[in-house]
C-alpha cells in the first residue's frame, strides 16, 4: 500500500479518518506522513504526524487509549485513508468518545461490544455476587436454558400493546446470548460477518 499512496499532494502528508469498527462512529481526523503510515501498518496502532508538535504521535501514548487497527483503506485517488479501529478508551482529549462529540445514546453495536467486554471481565475476575460469573459457572446447559426462556418471554411480550415489555425482554435475550457466546468462545464479530454475507443475497 505504501508505494501506492500519494503523499505529494499535501507536501508529504495525507489526511486520515479514523472510525470505530464496531459502531461506525467517526472518532478523529488526523494526518500521516510515510513514516507514520509505516508504523501504523507494522504496529497495528494508529500513529499520526502532529502538525503542531512537528513529530510522530501515537494516539494513546500518554493516556493509554490506543487505537487498535482493524483495517486500513485508501480512497480511490490514494491520497487519503480510512482506518477502522477498536479504541481502548475515549479518543478526544476532552474525555469524550469522539472528537466530534460524545453520543449520549450510543448505537446497539457499541452497547453490545461494551457488554461483551464486561461479560469477559466477569468471567475472568469472578467477582463475588456476580450473576454473570454464577451463570458461567453453572455451565452451558443452564445458559442455553436461560436463552430459550428469554426468547419465549420476548415472543409472549410481543403479543401485548406495550412495546416497552418487548424492549426489556429483548435486552434480557441479548445479554444471555452474549453469555452463551462467552461460554462457547464465539466472537460477536462473526455474527456480523455472517449477516453481512446474507445481505449480499
Phi and psi in degrees as GROMACS dihedral restraints (atoms count N, CA, C in turn):
[ dihedral_restraints ]
;  ai    aj    ak    al  type     phi  dphi    fc
    3     4     5     6     1   -57.8    20    10
    4     5     6     7     1   -43.8    20    10
    6     7     8     9     1   -66.1    20    10
    7     8     9    10     1   -24.4    20    10
    9    10    11    12     1   -85.7    20    10
   10    11    12    13     1   -24.1    20    10
   12    13    14    15     1   -72.7    20    10
   13    14    15    16     1   140.1    20    10
   15    16    17    18     1  -101.3    20    10
   16    17    18    19     1    98.6    20    10
   18    19    20    21     1   -88.5    20    10
   19    20    21    22     1    -5.2    20    10
   21    22    23    24     1   -75.6    20    10
   22    23    24    25     1   -30.8    20    10
   24    25    26    27     1   -58.7    20    10
   25    26    27    28     1   -35.4    20    10
   27    28    29    30     1  -118.0    20    10
   28    29    30    31     1    38.4    20    10
   30    31    32    33     1    56.4    20    10
   31    32    33    34     1    48.2    20    10
   33    34    35    36     1    95.6    20    10
   34    35    36    37     1     2.3    20    10
   36    37    38    39     1  -122.6    20    10
   37    38    39    40     1   154.5    20    10
   39    40    41    42     1  -131.8    20    10
   40    41    42    43     1   142.9    20    10
   42    43    44    45     1   -74.8    20    10
   43    44    45    46     1   145.9    20    10
   45    46    47    48     1  -131.5    20    10
   46    47    48    49     1   124.8    20    10
   48    49    50    51     1  -102.7    20    10
   49    50    51    52     1   127.2    20    10
   51    52    53    54     1  -109.9    20    10
   52    53    54    55     1   126.3    20    10
   54    55    56    57     1  -126.0    20    10
   55    56    57    58     1   141.7    20    10
   57    58    59    60     1   -66.8    20    10
   58    59    60    61     1   123.1    20    10
   60    61    62    63     1   -66.4    20    10
   61    62    63    64     1   -25.5    20    10
   63    64    65    66     1   -90.7    20    10
   64    65    66    67     1   -36.7    20    10
   66    67    68    69     1  -107.5    20    10
   67    68    69    70     1   -17.7    20    10
   69    70    71    72     1    81.0    20    10
   70    71    72    73     1     1.5    20    10
   72    73    74    75     1   -70.7    20    10
   73    74    75    76     1   131.6    20    10
   75    76    77    78     1   -74.8    20    10
   76    77    78    79     1   122.9    20    10
   78    79    80    81     1   -95.6    20    10
   79    80    81    82     1   -43.1    20    10
   81    82    83    84     1  -163.4    20    10
   82    83    84    85     1   152.3    20    10
   84    85    86    87     1  -121.6    20    10
   85    86    87    88     1   131.5    20    10
   87    88    89    90     1  -145.3    20    10
   88    89    90    91     1  -162.5    20    10
   90    91    92    93     1  -133.0    20    10
   91    92    93    94     1   151.6    20    10
   93    94    95    96     1  -130.0    20    10
   94    95    96    97     1   142.5    20    10
   96    97    98    99     1   -99.1    20    10
   97    98    99   100     1  -174.7    20    10
   99   100   101   102     1   -63.5    20    10
  100   101   102   103     1   -37.2    20    10
  102   103   104   105     1   -69.2    20    10
  103   104   105   106     1   -40.8    20    10
  105   106   107   108     1   -62.3    20    10
  106   107   108   109     1   -40.2    20    10
  108   109   110   111     1   -65.2    20    10
  109   110   111   112     1   -43.4    20    10
  111   112   113   114     1   -61.4    20    10
  112   113   114   115     1   -44.6    20    10
  114   115   116   117     1   -66.1    20    10
  115   116   117   118     1   -38.5    20    10
  117   118   119   120     1   -61.0    20    10
  118   119   120   121     1   -44.0    20    10
  120   121   122   123     1   -65.1    20    10
  121   122   123   124     1   -44.1    20    10
  123   124   125   126     1   -76.3    20    10
  124   125   126   127     1   -39.7    20    10
  126   127   128   129     1   -90.5    20    10
  127   128   129   130     1   -14.1    20    10
  129   130   131   132     1    61.3    20    10
  130   131   132   133     1    28.4    20    10
  132   133   134   135     1  -137.4    20    10
  133   134   135   136     1   143.3    20    10
  135   136   137   138     1   -70.4    20    10
  136   137   138   139     1   127.9    20    10
  138   139   140   141     1  -122.1    20    10
  139   140   141   142     1   125.0    20    10
  141   142   143   144     1  -102.9    20    10
  142   143   144   145     1   166.9    20    10
  144   145   146   147     1  -101.4    20    10
  145   146   147   148     1   117.9    20    10
  147   148   149   150     1   -83.3    20    10
  148   149   150   151     1   118.3    20    10
  150   151   152   153     1   -74.7    20    10
  151   152   153   154     1   -26.7    20    10
  153   154   155   156     1   -80.7    20    10
  154   155   156   157     1   -41.2    20    10
  156   157   158   159     1   -87.0    20    10
  157   158   159   160     1   -14.7    20    10
  159   160   161   162     1    53.5    20    10
  160   161   162   163     1    51.6    20    10
  162   163   164   165     1  -159.4    20    10
  163   164   165   166     1   167.3    20    10
  165   166   167   168     1   -68.0    20    10
  166   167   168   169     1   144.2    20    10
  168   169   170   171     1  -142.8    20    10
  169   170   171   172     1   111.0    20    10
  171   172   173   174     1   -83.0    20    10
  172   173   174   175     1   121.4    20    10
  174   175   176   177     1   -61.1    20    10
  175   176   177   178     1   122.6    20    10
  177   178   179   180     1   100.7    20    10
  178   179   180   181     1     2.2    20    10
  180   181   182   183     1   -64.5    20    10
  181   182   183   184     1   -26.0    20    10
  183   184   185   186     1  -105.8    20    10
  184   185   186   187     1   -33.8    20    10
  186   187   188   189     1   -89.2    20    10
  187   188   189   190     1   -23.3    20    10
  189   190   191   192     1    84.5    20    10
  190   191   192   193     1    -0.6    20    10
  192   193   194   195     1   -88.3    20    10
  193   194   195   196     1    68.9    20    10
  195   196   197   198     1   -70.7    20    10
  196   197   198   199     1   160.3    20    10
  198   199   200   201     1  -110.1    20    10
  199   200   201   202     1   102.1    20    10
  201   202   203   204     1   -79.9    20    10
  202   203   204   205     1   122.6    20    10
  204   205   206   207     1   -74.6    20    10
  205   206   207   208     1   130.9    20    10
  207   208   209   210     1  -100.3    20    10
  208   209   210   211     1   -45.8    20    10
  210   211   212   213     1  -155.1    20    10
  211   212   213   214     1   155.1    20    10
  213   214   215   216     1  -128.0    20    10
  214   215   216   217     1   123.5    20    10
  216   217   218   219     1  -131.2    20    10
  217   218   219   220     1   119.5    20    10
  219   220   221   222     1   -77.0    20    10
  220   221   222   223     1   157.8    20    10
  222   223   224   225     1   -79.7    20    10
  223   224   225   226     1  -178.3    20    10
  225   226   227   228     1   -66.7    20    10
  226   227   228   229     1   -22.8    20    10
  228   229   230   231     1   -97.9    20    10
  229   230   231   232     1     0.3    20    10
  231   232   233   234     1    57.8    20    10
  232   233   234   235     1    32.6    20    10
  234   235   236   237     1  -127.1    20    10
  235   236   237   238     1    19.1    20    10
  237   238   239   240     1  -157.7    20    10
  238   239   240   241     1   155.4    20    10
  240   241   242   243     1  -126.7    20    10
  241   242   243   244     1   145.6    20    10
  243   244   245   246     1  -114.8    20    10
  244   245   246   247     1   120.6    20    10
  246   247   248   249     1  -116.6    20    10
  247   248   249   250     1   123.7    20    10
  249   250   251   252     1   -93.8    20    10
  250   251   252   253     1   135.4    20    10
  252   253   254   255     1  -137.6    20    10
  253   254   255   256     1   164.5    20    10
  255   256   257   258     1  -109.0    20    10
  256   257   258   259     1   105.1    20    10
  258   259   260   261     1   -73.1    20    10
  259   260   261   262     1   142.3    20    10
  261   262   263   264     1   -90.5    20    10
  262   263   264   265     1     3.4    20    10
  264   265   266   267     1   171.8    20    10
  265   266   267   268     1  -169.3    20    10
  267   268   269   270     1   -56.8    20    10
  268   269   270   271     1   141.3    20    10
  270   271   272   273     1   -93.1    20    10
  271   272   273   274     1   -37.8    20    10
  273   274   275   276     1   -78.6    20    10
  274   275   276   277     1   147.7    20    10
  276   277   278   279     1   -64.7    20    10
  277   278   279   280     1   -15.6    20    10
  279   280   281   282     1   -80.2    20    10
  280   281   282   283     1    -7.0    20    10
  282   283   284   285     1    94.5    20    10
  283   284   285   286     1     0.0    20    10
  285   286   287   288     1   -82.9    20    10
  286   287   288   289     1   159.5    20    10
  288   289   290   291     1   -62.0    20    10
  289   290   291   292     1   -37.6    20    10
  291   292   293   294     1  -131.0    20    10
  292   293   294   295     1   150.7    20    10
  294   295   296   297     1   -68.9    20    10
  295   296   297   298     1   -10.1    20    10
  297   298   299   300     1  -101.8    20    10
  298   299   300   301     1    17.3    20    10
  300   301   302   303     1   109.7    20    10
  301   302   303   304     1   150.2    20    10
  303   304   305   306     1   -87.6    20    10
  304   305   306   307     1   121.8    20    10
  306   307   308   309     1   -74.0    20    10
  307   308   309   310     1   110.7    20    10
  309   310   311   312     1   -71.1    20    10
  310   311   312   313     1   -17.2    20    10
  312   313   314   315     1  -127.4    20    10
  313   314   315   316     1    79.0    20    10
  315   316   317   318     1   -61.7    20    10
  316   317   318   319     1   152.3    20    10
  318   319   320   321     1   -66.7    20    10
  319   320   321   322     1   164.2    20    10
  321   322   323   324     1   -59.5    20    10
  322   323   324   325     1   -37.9    20    10
  324   325   326   327     1   -59.4    20    10
  325   326   327   328     1   -43.6    20    10
  327   328   329   330     1   -64.9    20    10
  328   329   330   331     1   -44.4    20    10
  330   331   332   333     1   -61.9    20    10
  331   332   333   334     1   -42.5    20    10
  333   334   335   336     1   -64.6    20    10
  334   335   336   337     1   -39.9    20    10
  336   337   338   339     1   -64.9    20    10
  337   338   339   340     1   -41.4    20    10
  339   340   341   342     1   -64.4    20    10
  340   341   342   343     1   -42.3    20    10
  342   343   344   345     1   -65.0    20    10
  343   344   345   346     1   -38.8    20    10
  345   346   347   348     1   -58.5    20    10
  346   347   348   349     1   -43.2    20    10
  348   349   350   351     1   -63.3    20    10
  349   350   351   352     1   -39.6    20    10
  351   352   353   354     1   -65.0    20    10
  352   353   354   355     1   -42.8    20    10
  354   355   356   357     1   -62.9    20    10
  355   356   357   358     1   -40.9    20    10
  357   358   359   360     1   -62.3    20    10
  358   359   360   361     1   -41.1    20    10
  360   361   362   363     1   -65.3    20    10
  361   362   363   364     1   -42.4    20    10
  363   364   365   366     1   -62.7    20    10
  364   365   366   367     1   -37.2    20    10
  366   367   368   369     1   -64.2    20    10
  367   368   369   370     1   -38.4    20    10
  369   370   371   372     1   -84.3    20    10
  370   371   372   373     1   -38.4    20    10
  372   373   374   375     1   -90.0    20    10
  373   374   375   376     1   -26.3    20    10
  375   376   377   378     1    49.0    20    10
  376   377   378   379     1    58.8    20    10
  378   379   380   381     1   -66.6    20    10
  379   380   381   382     1   146.9    20    10
  381   382   383   384     1   -63.6    20    10
  382   383   384   385     1   134.6    20    10
  384   385   386   387     1    84.2    20    10
  385   386   387   388     1     4.3    20    10
  387   388   389   390     1   -80.1    20    10
  388   389   390   391     1   120.8    20    10
  390   391   392   393     1   -61.7    20    10
  391   392   393   394     1   -38.7    20    10
  393   394   395   396     1   -61.7    20    10
  394   395   396   397     1   -46.8    20    10
  396   397   398   399     1   -61.7    20    10
  397   398   399   400     1   -43.3    20    10
  399   400   401   402     1   -63.0    20    10
  400   401   402   403     1   -41.6    20    10
  402   403   404   405     1   -64.8    20    10
  403   404   405   406     1   -42.6    20    10
  405   406   407   408     1   -65.1    20    10
  406   407   408   409     1   -36.9    20    10
  408   409   410   411     1   -67.3    20    10
  409   410   411   412     1   -30.1    20    10
  411   412   413   414     1   -71.3    20    10
  412   413   414   415     1   -21.5    20    10
  414   415   416   417     1   102.1    20    10
  415   416   417   418     1   173.5    20    10
  417   418   419   420     1   -63.6    20    10
  418   419   420   421     1   -37.0    20    10
  420   421   422   423     1   -62.9    20    10
  421   422   423   424     1   -43.8    20    10
  423   424   425   426     1   -67.1    20    10
  424   425   426   427     1   -41.7    20    10
  426   427   428   429     1   -63.2    20    10
  427   428   429   430     1   -43.7    20    10
  429   430   431   432     1   -61.7    20    10
  430   431   432   433     1   -38.9    20    10
  432   433   434   435     1   -60.6    20    10
  433   434   435   436     1   -43.3    20    10
  435   436   437   438     1   -65.5    20    10
  436   437   438   439     1   -38.6    20    10
  438   439   440   441     1   -61.3    20    10
  439   440   441   442     1   -43.8    20    10
  441   442   443   444     1   -62.6    20    10
  442   443   444   445     1   -42.9    20    10
  444   445   446   447     1   -62.3    20    10
  445   446   447   448     1   -43.2    20    10
  447   448   449   450     1   -67.8    20    10
  448   449   450   451     1   -35.0    20    10
  450   451   452   453     1   -65.1    20    10
  451   452   453   454     1   -40.7    20    10
  453   454   455   456     1   -66.1    20    10
  454   455   456   457     1   -42.4    20    10
  456   457   458   459     1   -63.6    20    10
  457   458   459   460     1   -34.8    20    10
  459   460   461   462     1   -67.0    20    10
  460   461   462   463     1   -42.3    20    10
  462   463   464   465     1   -62.7    20    10
  463   464   465   466     1   -37.5    20    10
  465   466   467   468     1   -69.5    20    10
  466   467   468   469     1   -43.7    20    10
  468   469   470   471     1   -61.3    20    10
  469   470   471   472     1   -31.2    20    10
  471   472   473   474     1   -65.8    20    10
  472   473   474   475     1   -17.4    20    10
  474   475   476   477     1   -80.7    20    10
  475   476   477   478     1    -9.4    20    10
  477   478   479   480     1  -100.5    20    10
  478   479   480   481     1   152.1    20    10
  480   481   482   483     1   -69.3    20    10
  481   482   483   484     1   -22.6    20    10
  483   484   485   486     1   -79.0    20    10
  484   485   486   487     1   105.8    20    10
  486   487   488   489     1   -67.7    20    10
  487   488   489   490     1   -21.1    20    10
  489   490   491   492     1   -61.1    20    10
  490   491   492   493     1   -35.0    20    10
  492   493   494   495     1   -62.9    20    10
  493   494   495   496     1   -39.7    20    10
  495   496   497   498     1   -65.5    20    10
  496   497   498   499     1   -40.3    20    10
  498   499   500   501     1   -61.6    20    10
  499   500   501   502     1   -45.3    20    10
  501   502   503   504     1   -64.6    20    10
  502   503   504   505     1   -42.7    20    10
  504   505   506   507     1   -69.0    20    10
  505   506   507   508     1   -35.0    20    10
  507   508   509   510     1   -64.9    20    10
  508   509   510   511     1   -39.3    20    10
  510   511   512   513     1   -62.0    20    10
  511   512   513   514     1   -42.5    20    10
  513   514   515   516     1   -61.1    20    10
  514   515   516   517     1   -41.7    20    10
  516   517   518   519     1   -66.2    20    10
  517   518   519   520     1   -45.7    20    10
  519   520   521   522     1   -56.8    20    10
  520   521   522   523     1   -44.9    20    10
  522   523   524   525     1   -59.0    20    10
  523   524   525   526     1   -49.4    20    10
  525   526   527   528     1   -69.3    20    10
  526   527   528   529     1   -30.1    20    10
  528   529   530   531     1   -63.4    20    10
  529   530   531   532     1   -42.1    20    10
  531   532   533   534     1   -65.4    20    10
  532   533   534   535     1   -36.3    20    10
  534   535   536   537     1   -65.2    20    10
  535   536   537   538     1   -41.1    20    10
  537   538   539   540     1   -60.4    20    10
  538   539   540   541     1   -44.2    20    10
  540   541   542   543     1   -61.9    20    10
  541   542   543   544     1   -38.3    20    10
  543   544   545   546     1   -64.5    20    10
  544   545   546   547     1   -42.4    20    10
  546   547   548   549     1   -64.5    20    10
  547   548   549   550     1   -34.7    20    10
  549   550   551   552     1   -98.2    20    10
  550   551   552   553     1     3.0    20    10
  552   553   554   555     1    58.1    20    10
  553   554   555   556     1    46.6    20    10
  555   556   557   558     1  -101.0    20    10
  556   557   558   559     1   131.9    20    10
  558   559   560   561     1   -84.3    20    10
  559   560   561   562     1   129.7    20    10
  561   562   563   564     1   -57.8    20    10
  562   563   564   565     1   -32.0    20    10
  564   565   566   567     1   -61.7    20    10
  565   566   567   568     1   -28.1    20    10
  567   568   569   570     1   -65.6    20    10
  568   569   570   571     1   -30.9    20    10
  570   571   572   573     1   -67.5    20    10
  571   572   573   574     1   -41.9    20    10
  573   574   575   576     1   -59.8    20    10
  574   575   576   577     1   -41.4    20    10
  576   577   578   579     1   -64.3    20    10
  577   578   579   580     1   -40.3    20    10
  579   580   581   582     1   -66.3    20    10
  580   581   582   583     1   -42.1    20    10
  582   583   584   585     1   -65.2    20    10
  583   584   585   586     1   -37.4    20    10
  585   586   587   588     1   -63.2    20    10
  586   587   588   589     1   -41.6    20    10
  588   589   590   591     1   -61.0    20    10
  589   590   591   592     1   -41.8    20    10
  591   592   593   594     1   -69.3    20    10
  592   593   594   595     1   -31.6    20    10
  594   595   596   597     1   -68.0    20    10
  595   596   597   598     1   -17.4    20    10
  597   598   599   600     1   -80.5    20    10
  598   599   600   601     1    -8.2    20    10
